Amino acid sequence: MNIIFILGKVVSNVEYNFIYDKYKIDNCNEKYKHIVIAKVKIEILNKSVVNIYGYDDIADDMYRNLKSNSNVMVMGQIDSNMEINVENVIILI
């Protein structure tokens, strides 16, 4: 896996959606892999716009704390769609 650190500014509102992505462990038990997802676009230092997203607890933090025009530092992984799966977001003042 790859890890990426980027600095940027939030340029869109946070999309917060519930998802139902469950898989079965055996015949009796089901385990939920992800319950919610939050997506947002950020503009990085070279003026490119990047899509970032996070699941579950990170999605909750993104929804509560990220506002338009906030400066952020993101740690995450690049997926196959060239979007960033967020592991940690820090709001810069």
Helices and strands as residue ranges (DSSP letters): E 4-10, E 15-24, E 30-44, E 49-55, H 56-65, E 71-78, E 84-92
